[in-house]
Amino acid sequence: MKVSFGLIREEKQPADRRVAFTPAQCAELKAQYPQMSIYIQSSADRCFPDELYQKVGVEVCEDLSHCDYLFGIKEVPPANLLPGKTYLFFSHTIKKQAHNKLLMQTMIKQNVTLVDYETLRWKNGDRILGFGRFAGVVGAYNGLITWGKKFKSFEMKPAHQCLDYAELKKELKKLNLPNIKIVLTGNGRVSLGALELLKEAGIKEVTASDILTKVFSEPVFAQLLTENLYERIDGKAYDRSDFHHDPTRYRCVFRYYLPQCDMLINGIYWDERMDRLFSENDTRMSTFRTKVIADISCDINGSVPITIRDTKISNPVFGYDPMTMKECEPFQESSIDIMAVSNLPAELPRDASEGFGAMLIEYVVPELLKPESVVIQNATICKSGKLTHEFEYLADYAY
């Protein structure tokens, strides 16, 4: 079956440097599917230059209206949508995000079909795709950078100034931490990425119990899983399925770790029904020891209540003053310094693109090429000017 893929230029500003498929992956696709044609719009921002795509037989052209599927990363500006085409990108619309209401309405009006990466899921509900690993890697790295800057003990090159993950790993040799205790929360892709980085940095891993009870002569970290962080209010045993069904039955016990946590790397999934890790009032207590927070989850006023806004790659840290309970300049003796960059994987675009493209090729492309696919059908938010059944709850947002 003949099929054509188009890789669109990222037009949302600031332009994201990631891409759905690397040049090598385009070559892999063309070899695996001889009837496939791949086209790409020229971009000066993309982490792989146009020439590398041309070398593997990808045609660079401005007009992609002839393509069957158009692949992007971030939201497509409404004015750039091609009527009647099928797109794959992160639309950030399924929670009725106000800033993308016009995008949703324009897709409906122009008969666009949208397969959202975020809604591609396995039968058990887990997401098929994501950039979580590199969000965790970069988030943990940024947390370490923040510590060095705050205490003027070492300097490492920002992740976005590194060519790739390999160069970032070399920067870790500059690390010079005292015997601090680092707490990593969560057990999903984000937390696994942060775990990977901490191990690459040579920081010793200890148990949750060790963090609470032992003194160390070197920097250490412990990973707290959901079962470490939450307990049933009625005293019954923690149950994962029960917790996700109704987290209001549980309270957070992170308060026990506050006196022993110098740096918090937060990677938990959070929704508004869940108890927060701590309160703003907790930050004023003498037992609150945390000086640096790398909030990779970056839920505004969420699991970390003092994450009052997100930050940019160019200016990743803001300070929080416990006394005034307001934002302040970072890197002061009295400030709690918070790294809350919301698009962390974009700091390592080459590696993030490679990992994402590999998942697309293995799990999504075969589904796209089937005459019918339940996976694609369930991830399609709108088609032929209408919301699909799964997403009819967006009606007051989309029409």
The 8 nearest C-alpha neighbors of each residue, nearest first, counted from 0:
[[1, 34, 2, 35, 368, 32, 33, 369],
 [0, 2, 34, 35, 3, 36, 33, 32],
 [1, 3, 35, 0, 67, 36, 34, 4],
 [2, 4, 36, 66, 67, 35, 37, 68],
 [5, 3, 37, 68, 66, 69, 67, 38],
 [4, 6, 69, 38, 39, 66, 37, 70],
 [7, 5, 39, 70, 69, 71, 38, 40],
 [6, 8, 40, 71, 70, 5, 39, 9],
 [7, 9, 40, 42, 10, 41, 6, 71],
 [10, 8, 14, 11, 15, 7, 71, 73],
 [11, 9, 14, 8, 12, 75, 76, 13],
 [10, 12, 14, 9, 13, 76, 75, 74],
 [13, 11, 14, 10, 15, 9, 76, 73],
 [12, 14, 11, 15, 10, 9, 16, 44],
 [13, 15, 12, 11, 9, 10, 16, 44],
 [14, 16, 17, 9, 13, 345, 73, 45],
 [17, 15, 45, 46, 44, 348, 14, 345],
 [18, 16, 348, 352, 15, 45, 46, 345],
 [17, 19, 352, 20, 72, 71, 16, 21],
 [18, 20, 356, 352, 71, 70, 72, 355],
 [21, 19, 356, 18, 24, 25, 352, 22],
 [20, 22, 24, 23, 353, 25, 352, 18],
 [21, 23, 52, 25, 24, 51, 26, 20],
 [24, 22, 26, 25, 21, 27, 55, 20],
 [25, 23, 27, 21, 26, 22, 20, 28],
 [26, 24, 22, 28, 27, 23, 20, 29],
 [25, 27, 23, 29, 24, 28, 55, 30],
 [26, 28, 24, 30, 25, 29, 31, 23],
 [29, 27, 31, 25, 30, 26, 32, 24],
 [28, 30, 32, 26, 33, 31, 27, 35],
 [31, 29, 27, 28, 32, 33, 26, 25],
 [30, 32, 28, 29, 27, 33, 26, 35],
 [31, 33, 29, 35, 34, 30, 28, 27],
 [34, 32, 29, 35, 30, 31, 28, 36],
 [35, 33, 1, 32, 0, 2, 36, 29],
 [36, 34, 2, 32, 33, 3, 1, 29],
 [35, 37, 3, 4, 2, 34, 38, 29],
 [38, 36, 4, 57, 3, 5, 35, 58],
 [37, 39, 5, 58, 57, 59, 6, 4],
 [40, 38, 6, 59, 5, 60, 7, 58],
 [39, 41, 61, 60, 7, 8, 59, 6],
 [40, 42, 59, 49, 39, 8, 60, 61],
 [43, 41, 44, 45, 8, 40, 49, 48],
 [42, 44, 45, 41, 48, 49, 46, 47],
 [45, 43, 42, 16, 46, 14, 15, 9],
 [46, 44, 16, 47, 42, 43, 17, 48],
 [45, 47, 16, 349, 348, 17, 44, 48],
 [46, 48, 45, 49, 51, 21, 349, 22],
 [49, 47, 50, 51, 45, 46, 43, 52],
 [48, 50, 52, 51, 41, 53, 47, 42],
 [49, 51, 53, 52, 48, 54, 47, 59],
 [52, 50, 54, 53, 49, 48, 22, 47],
 [53, 51, 22, 57, 54, 49, 50, 55],
 [52, 54, 57, 50, 56, 55, 51, 58],
 [55, 53, 51, 52, 56, 50, 57, 22],
 [56, 54, 53, 52, 26, 57, 22, 51],
 [55, 57, 53, 54, 58, 52, 26, 37],
 [58, 56, 53, 52, 38, 37, 55, 59],
 [57, 59, 38, 53, 60, 56, 39, 37],
 [60, 58, 39, 40, 38, 41, 57, 53],
 [61, 59, 40, 62, 39, 58, 38, 41],
 [60, 62, 40, 63, 41, 59, 39, 7],
 [61, 63, 64, 60, 40, 65, 39, 66],
 [64, 62, 65, 66, 5, 61, 60, 38],
 [63, 65, 66, 62, 81, 84, 67, 5],
 [64, 66, 63, 67, 62, 3, 5, 84],
 [67, 65, 3, 64, 63, 68, 4, 5],
 [68, 66, 3, 4, 2, 65, 85, 69],
 [69, 67, 4, 85, 66, 86, 5, 70],
 [68, 70, 5, 86, 6, 4, 85, 87],
 [71, 69, 87, 6, 86, 7, 5, 88],
 [72, 70, 88, 7, 87, 6, 19, 73],
 [71, 73, 88, 89, 18, 19, 74, 17],
 [74, 72, 89, 88, 71, 75, 90, 9],
 [75, 73, 90, 89, 76, 88, 11, 72],
 [74, 76, 77, 73, 11, 79, 10, 80],
 [75, 77, 79, 78, 11, 74, 10, 102],
 [78, 76, 102, 79, 80, 105, 75, 101],
 [77, 79, 76, 80, 75, 105, 81, 102],
 [80, 78, 77, 76, 81, 75, 10, 82],
 [81, 79, 77, 78, 82, 75, 76, 106],
 [80, 82, 84, 79, 83, 64, 111, 109],
 [83, 81, 109, 84, 111, 110, 80, 106],
 [82, 84, 111, 110, 109, 81, 85, 112],
 [85, 83, 111, 82, 81, 112, 86, 67],
 [86, 84, 112, 68, 113, 111, 69, 67],
 [87, 85, 69, 113, 68, 70, 112, 114],
 [86, 88, 114, 70, 115, 113, 71, 69],
 [89, 87, 72, 71, 115, 116, 90, 73],
 [88, 90, 73, 115, 116, 91, 72, 74],
 [89, 91, 74, 92, 88, 115, 73, 99],
 [92, 90, 89, 93, 96, 99, 94, 74],
 [91, 93, 95, 96, 90, 94, 99, 103],
 [92, 94, 95, 91, 96, 393, 390, 90],
 [95, 93, 96, 92, 91, 393, 97, 396],
 [96, 94, 92, 93, 97, 396, 393, 100],
 [97, 95, 92, 94, 98, 99, 91, 100],
 [96, 98, 100, 99, 95, 92, 101, 396],
 [97, 99, 96, 100, 101, 102, 95, 92],
 [100, 98, 102, 97, 101, 96, 92, 103],
 [99, 101, 103, 97, 102, 98, 104, 396],
 [102, 100, 104, 103, 99, 105, 77, 98],
 [101, 103, 77, 99, 105, 100, 104, 106],
 [104, 102, 100, 106, 101, 397, 105, 99],
 [103, 105, 397, 101, 107, 106, 102, 398],
 [106, 104, 108, 102, 107, 103, 101, 109],
 [107, 105, 111, 109, 103, 104, 108, 110],
 [106, 108, 384, 104, 110, 105, 109, 385],
 [107, 109, 105, 106, 110, 384, 104, 111],
 [108, 110, 82, 106, 111, 107, 105, 83],
 [111, 109, 384, 383, 83, 107, 108, 82],
 [112, 110, 83, 106, 84, 109, 82, 85],
 [111, 113, 382, 85, 381, 84, 86, 110],
 [114, 112, 86, 379, 381, 380, 85, 115],
 [113, 115, 379, 87, 378, 86, 380, 116],
 [114, 116, 117, 118, 88, 89, 87, 113],
 [117, 115, 119, 118, 89, 88, 128, 114],
 [116, 118, 115, 119, 89, 126, 128, 129],
 [119, 117, 378, 115, 116, 120, 126, 377],
 [120, 118, 378, 116, 117, 127, 126, 374],
 [121, 119, 126, 127, 125, 124, 118, 122],
 [120, 122, 124, 123, 125, 127, 126, 119],
 [121, 123, 124, 120, 125, 374, 126, 373],
 [124, 122, 121, 125, 120, 126, 127, 119],
 [123, 125, 121, 122, 120, 126, 119, 127],
 [126, 124, 120, 121, 123, 127, 122, 119],
 [125, 127, 120, 128, 119, 121, 124, 117],
 [126, 128, 120, 119, 121, 125, 129, 362],
 [129, 127, 126, 116, 358, 119, 355, 117],
 [128, 130, 131, 355, 127, 126, 117, 116],
 [129, 131, 132, 133, 134, 344, 351, 355],
 [132, 130, 189, 134, 188, 129, 133, 135],
 [131, 133, 192, 189, 188, 135, 134, 130],
 [132, 134, 136, 344, 135, 131, 137, 130],
 [133, 135, 344, 343, 131, 137, 132, 136],
 [136, 134, 193, 192, 189, 138, 133, 132],
 [135, 137, 193, 192, 133, 196, 139, 138],
 [136, 138, 140, 134, 139, 135, 133, 141],
 [139, 137, 135, 141, 140, 295, 136, 134],
 [138, 140, 142, 193, 141, 137, 136, 135],
 [139, 141, 137, 143, 142, 138, 136, 144],
 [142, 140, 144, 138, 143, 139, 137, 145],
 [141, 143, 293, 139, 145, 140, 144, 138],
 [142, 144, 146, 140, 145, 141, 147, 139],
 [145, 143, 141, 147, 142, 146, 148, 155],
 [146, 144, 142, 148, 143, 147, 149, 141],
 [147, 145, 143, 149, 144, 148, 150, 142],
 [148, 146, 153, 152, 144, 151, 150, 145],
 [147, 149, 151, 145, 146, 150, 144, 154],
 [148, 150, 330, 146, 147, 151, 145, 331],
 [149, 151, 152, 147, 148, 146, 330, 153],
 [152, 150, 148, 147, 149, 153, 154, 146],
 [151, 153, 147, 150, 175, 148, 154, 176],
 [154, 152, 147, 151, 175, 174, 173, 155],
 [155, 153, 147, 148, 144, 156, 173, 152],
 [154, 156, 170, 144, 157, 173, 153, 171],
 [155, 157, 158, 160, 170, 154, 161, 167],
 [158, 156, 160, 159, 155, 161, 141, 144],
 [157, 159, 161, 160, 346, 167, 156, 347],
 [158, 160, 346, 161, 157, 347, 162, 345],
 [159, 161, 158, 157, 162, 156, 346, 163],
 [162, 160, 158, 163, 159, 166, 167, 157],
 [163, 161, 166, 160, 164, 347, 159, 167],
 [162, 164, 161, 165, 166, 347, 350, 349],
 [163, 165, 167, 166, 168, 350, 347, 162],
 [164, 166, 168, 167, 163, 169, 162, 161],
 [167, 165, 169, 168, 164, 163, 161, 162],
 [166, 168, 164, 170, 169, 165, 161, 158],
 [169, 167, 165, 171, 170, 166, 164, 199],
 [168, 170, 166, 171, 167, 172, 165, 173],
 [169, 171, 167, 172, 168, 155, 173, 166],
 [170, 172, 173, 168, 174, 169, 200, 167],
 [171, 173, 170, 174, 169, 200, 168, 175],
 [174, 172, 171, 170, 175, 155, 153, 154],
 [173, 175, 171, 172, 176, 153, 155, 200],
 [174, 176, 153, 173, 152, 177, 147, 172],
 [175, 177, 174, 218, 178, 179, 152, 147],
 [178, 176, 179, 218, 217, 175, 216, 152],
 [179, 177, 218, 217, 216, 215, 176, 180],
 [180, 178, 218, 177, 261, 181, 219, 217],
 [179, 181, 219, 261, 260, 220, 218, 262],
 [182, 180, 220, 262, 260, 261, 263, 219],
 [181, 183, 263, 221, 220, 222, 264, 260],
 [182, 184, 222, 264, 265, 223, 221, 263],
 [185, 183, 223, 265, 266, 267, 222, 224],
 [186, 184, 267, 266, 224, 190, 187, 225],
 [185, 187, 190, 224, 191, 188, 184, 267],
 [188, 186, 190, 189, 185, 191, 267, 266],
 [189, 187, 131, 191, 132, 190, 192, 186],
 [190, 188, 135, 131, 132, 192, 191, 187],
 [189, 191, 193, 266, 192, 186, 187, 185],
 [190, 192, 194, 188, 193, 189, 195, 187],
 [193, 191, 135, 132, 136, 195, 189, 190],
 [194, 192, 135, 136, 190, 196, 139, 195],
 [195, 193, 191, 197, 192, 196, 190, 198],
 [194, 196, 192, 198, 193, 197, 191, 199],
 [197, 195, 199, 193, 136, 198, 194, 200],
 [198, 196, 200, 194, 199, 195, 202, 193],
 [197, 199, 201, 200, 195, 196, 202, 194],
 [200, 198, 196, 201, 197, 195, 168, 202],
 [201, 199, 197, 198, 202, 171, 196, 172],
 [200, 202, 198, 199, 203, 197, 196, 171],
 [203, 201, 200, 219, 198, 197, 218, 204],
 [202, 204, 219, 201, 220, 205, 218, 198],
 [205, 203, 220, 221, 219, 202, 206, 198],
 [206, 204, 221, 220, 209, 203, 219, 207],
 [205, 207, 209, 208, 221, 210, 204, 222],
 [206, 208, 210, 209, 221, 223, 211, 205],
 [207, 209, 211, 206, 210, 212, 205, 213],
 [210, 208, 206, 212, 213, 211, 207, 205],
 [211, 209, 207, 208, 212, 213, 206, 259],
 [212, 210, 208, 209, 259, 213, 256, 207],
 [211, 213, 209, 210, 208, 214, 259, 207],
 [214, 212, 209, 210, 211, 215, 208, 259],
 [215, 213, 216, 212, 210, 209, 211, 178],
 [216, 214, 217, 178, 213, 218, 219, 179],
 [215, 217, 178, 214, 218, 177, 179, 219],
 [216, 218, 178, 215, 219, 177, 179, 203],
 [219, 217, 178, 179, 177, 180, 202, 176],
 [220, 218, 203, 180, 202, 204, 181, 217],
 [219, 221, 181, 204, 182, 180, 205, 203],
 [222, 220, 205, 182, 206, 207, 204, 183],
 [221, 223, 183, 184, 182, 224, 207, 220],
 [224, 222, 184, 227, 183, 185, 221, 207],
 [225, 223, 185, 227, 226, 186, 184, 222],
 [224, 226, 228, 227, 229, 185, 223, 186],
 [225, 227, 224, 228, 229, 237, 230, 239],
 [228, 226, 224, 225, 223, 229, 207, 252],
 [227, 229, 225, 252, 226, 251, 253, 224],
 [228, 230, 251, 250, 226, 252, 227, 249],
 [231, 229, 249, 250, 237, 232, 251, 252],
 [232, 230, 249, 234, 233, 235, 248, 237],
 [231, 233, 249, 234, 248, 250, 230, 235],
 [234, 232, 231, 235, 248, 249, 230, 236],
 [233, 235, 231, 232, 236, 230, 237, 249],
 [236, 234, 231, 233, 237, 232, 230, 238],
 [235, 237, 238, 231, 234, 230, 233, 226],
 [238, 236, 230, 231, 226, 239, 235, 242],
 [239, 237, 241, 240, 242, 236, 226, 231],
 [238, 240, 242, 241, 243, 237, 226, 225],
 [241, 239, 243, 242, 238, 244, 245, 237],
 [240, 242, 244, 238, 239, 243, 245, 246],
 [243, 241, 246, 239, 245, 244, 240, 238],
 [244, 242, 240, 241, 245, 246, 239, 238],
 [243, 245, 241, 242, 240, 246, 239, 247],
 [244, 246, 242, 247, 243, 241, 248, 272],
 [245, 247, 242, 248, 249, 273, 243, 272],
 [248, 246, 249, 245, 272, 273, 274, 250],
 [249, 247, 246, 232, 231, 245, 250, 242],
 [248, 250, 231, 232, 230, 247, 246, 229],
 [251, 249, 229, 230, 274, 232, 252, 231],
 [250, 252, 229, 228, 274, 253, 276, 230],
 [253, 251, 254, 228, 229, 255, 250, 230],
 [252, 254, 255, 256, 276, 228, 251, 257],
 [255, 253, 257, 252, 256, 277, 276, 251],
 [254, 256, 253, 257, 252, 258, 211, 259],
 [257, 255, 253, 259, 254, 258, 260, 211],
 [256, 258, 254, 260, 259, 287, 255, 288],
 [259, 257, 286, 288, 287, 256, 260, 255],
 [260, 258, 256, 257, 211, 261, 210, 180],
 [259, 261, 257, 289, 180, 262, 181, 258],
 [262, 260, 289, 180, 288, 290, 181, 179],
 [263, 261, 181, 291, 289, 260, 292, 290],
 [262, 264, 292, 182, 181, 265, 183, 293],
 [265, 263, 293, 183, 292, 294, 182, 184],
 [264, 266, 294, 184, 295, 183, 267, 263],
 [265, 267, 185, 296, 190, 184, 295, 189],
 [268, 266, 185, 184, 265, 269, 296, 186],
 [267, 269, 266, 296, 270, 185, 187, 302],
 [270, 268, 267, 302, 273, 271, 301, 298],
 [269, 271, 272, 273, 268, 301, 302, 298],
 [270, 272, 273, 269, 301, 274, 302, 275],
 [273, 271, 270, 247, 246, 274, 245, 269],
 [274, 272, 271, 246, 270, 247, 275, 269],
 [273, 275, 251, 250, 276, 272, 302, 247],
 [276, 274, 302, 277, 273, 303, 251, 301],
 [275, 277, 302, 253, 251, 303, 274, 278],
 [278, 276, 275, 281, 254, 253, 279, 303],
 [279, 277, 281, 280, 304, 275, 282, 276],
 [278, 280, 281, 282, 304, 305, 277, 324],
 [279, 281, 278, 282, 283, 284, 321, 277],
 [280, 282, 278, 279, 283, 284, 277, 287],
 [281, 283, 280, 279, 284, 321, 287, 278],
 [284, 282, 321, 281, 280, 322, 285, 287],
 [283, 285, 286, 281, 287, 282, 280, 288],
 [284, 286, 287, 283, 288, 282, 258, 281],
 [285, 287, 258, 284, 288, 257, 281, 282],
 [288, 286, 258, 257, 284, 285, 282, 289],
 [287, 289, 258, 261, 286, 260, 257, 290],
 [290, 288, 261, 260, 262, 291, 287, 263],
 [289, 291, 335, 261, 262, 336, 288, 292],
 [292, 290, 336, 262, 335, 289, 337, 146],
 [293, 291, 263, 337, 262, 294, 264, 336],
 [292, 294, 264, 338, 142, 295, 337, 263],
 [295, 293, 265, 339, 297, 296, 292, 338],
 [294, 296, 297, 266, 138, 265, 293, 339],
 [297, 295, 266, 294, 298, 265, 267, 268],
 [298, 296, 294, 295, 339, 299, 341, 309],
 [297, 299, 301, 296, 300, 302, 306, 303],
 [298, 300, 301, 307, 306, 308, 297, 309],
 [301, 299, 304, 307, 306, 298, 305, 303],
 [300, 302, 298, 299, 303, 304, 275, 269],
 [301, 303, 275, 276, 304, 269, 298, 300],
 [304, 302, 301, 305, 306, 276, 300, 275],
 [305, 303, 300, 301, 306, 302, 278, 279],
 [304, 306, 307, 303, 300, 279, 319, 278],
 [307, 305, 304, 299, 308, 300, 303, 297],
 [306, 308, 305, 299, 300, 304, 309, 326],
 [309, 307, 306, 299, 310, 339, 300, 297],
 [308, 310, 339, 340, 341, 297, 299, 311],
 [311, 309, 340, 315, 339, 314, 316, 308],
 [312, 310, 315, 314, 313, 340, 309, 341],
 [311, 313, 315, 314, 340, 310, 346, 343],
 [312, 314, 311, 315, 310, 159, 157, 316],
 [315, 313, 311, 312, 316, 310, 317, 340],
 [314, 316, 310, 311, 312, 338, 340, 313],
 [317, 315, 338, 337, 314, 336, 310, 339],
 [318, 316, 329, 337, 336, 328, 338, 319],
 [317, 319, 329, 336, 327, 328, 334, 335],
 [320, 318, 326, 335, 327, 334, 325, 321],
 [319, 321, 334, 324, 322, 325, 323, 327],
 [322, 320, 324, 283, 282, 323, 319, 334],
 [321, 323, 320, 324, 283, 325, 282, 319],
 [322, 324, 325, 320, 321, 326, 319, 327],
 [325, 323, 321, 320, 322, 319, 326, 279],
 [326, 324, 323, 320, 319, 327, 321, 322],
 [325, 327, 319, 318, 320, 317, 324, 328],
 [328, 326, 318, 319, 320, 329, 325, 317],
 [327, 329, 318, 317, 330, 331, 326, 319],
 [330, 328, 318, 317, 336, 331, 334, 327],
 [331, 329, 149, 336, 334, 332, 328, 318],
 [332, 330, 334, 333, 329, 328, 149, 318],
 [331, 333, 334, 330, 149, 335, 150, 329],
 [332, 334, 331, 335, 320, 321, 330, 290],
 [335, 333, 320, 331, 319, 318, 332, 336],
 [334, 336, 290, 319, 318, 291, 337, 320],
 [335, 337, 318, 291, 329, 317, 334, 292],
 [338, 336, 292, 316, 317, 293, 291, 339],
 [337, 339, 316, 293, 315, 294, 340, 292],
 [340, 338, 309, 310, 294, 297, 337, 341],
 [339, 341, 310, 311, 309, 315, 342, 343],
 [340, 342, 343, 309, 339, 297, 310, 311],
 [343, 341, 340, 344, 345, 134, 312, 346],
 [342, 344, 134, 345, 346, 340, 341, 137],
 [345, 343, 134, 133, 346, 347, 342, 351],
 [344, 346, 348, 343, 347, 342, 17, 16],
 [345, 347, 159, 344, 158, 343, 348, 137],
 [348, 346, 345, 344, 349, 350, 163, 351],
 [347, 349, 17, 345, 351, 350, 352, 346],
 [350, 348, 352, 351, 347, 46, 353, 163],
 [349, 351, 353, 352, 348, 347, 354, 163],
 [350, 352, 348, 354, 353, 349, 347, 344],
 [353, 351, 355, 349, 350, 354, 17, 18],
 [352, 354, 350, 356, 351, 355, 21, 357],
 [355, 353, 357, 351, 352, 356, 350, 358],
 [354, 356, 352, 358, 357, 353, 351, 359],
 [357, 355, 20, 359, 353, 19, 358, 354],
 [356, 358, 360, 354, 359, 355, 353, 361],
 [359, 357, 361, 355, 356, 360, 362, 128],
 [360, 358, 363, 356, 357, 362, 361, 364],
 [361, 359, 364, 357, 358, 362, 363, 356],
 [360, 362, 358, 359, 357, 363, 364, 365],
 [361, 363, 359, 358, 360, 364, 365, 366],
 [362, 364, 359, 366, 365, 360, 367, 361],
 [363, 365, 367, 360, 366, 359, 362, 368],
 [366, 364, 368, 367, 363, 362, 369, 361],
 [367, 365, 363, 364, 369, 368, 372, 375],
 [368, 366, 364, 365, 369, 363, 375, 372],
 [367, 369, 365, 366, 364, 370, 2, 0],
 [368, 370, 371, 366, 367, 372, 365, 364],
 [371, 369, 368, 372, 367, 366, 0, 365],
 [372, 370, 369, 373, 366, 376, 367, 375],
 [371, 373, 375, 374, 366, 376, 369, 370],
 [372, 374, 376, 375, 377, 371, 366, 378],
 [375, 373, 372, 377, 376, 378, 119, 120],
 [376, 374, 378, 372, 377, 373, 379, 366],
 [375, 377, 373, 379, 378, 374, 372, 371],
 [378, 376, 374, 375, 379, 373, 389, 119],
 [379, 377, 118, 119, 375, 376, 114, 115],
 [380, 378, 114, 376, 113, 377, 381, 375],
 [381, 379, 113, 387, 390, 386, 378, 114],
 [382, 380, 386, 112, 387, 385, 113, 379],
 [381, 383, 112, 385, 384, 111, 386, 110],
 [384, 382, 110, 385, 111, 112, 381, 83],
 [383, 385, 110, 107, 382, 108, 109, 111],
 [386, 384, 382, 381, 383, 107, 387, 110],
 [385, 387, 381, 391, 380, 390, 382, 388],
 [386, 388, 381, 390, 389, 380, 391, 385],
 [387, 389, 391, 390, 386, 380, 392, 377],
 [390, 388, 387, 391, 377, 380, 392, 386],
 [391, 389, 392, 388, 387, 393, 380, 386],
 [390, 392, 393, 388, 394, 386, 389, 387],
 [391, 393, 390, 394, 395, 389, 396, 388],
 [392, 394, 391, 396, 395, 390, 397, 95],
 [395, 393, 397, 396, 391, 392, 398, 386],
 [396, 394, 393, 397, 398, 392, 391, 95],
 [397, 395, 393, 394, 398, 100, 95, 104],
 [396, 398, 104, 394, 103, 395, 393, 100],
 [397, 394, 104, 395, 396, 107, 103, 393]]
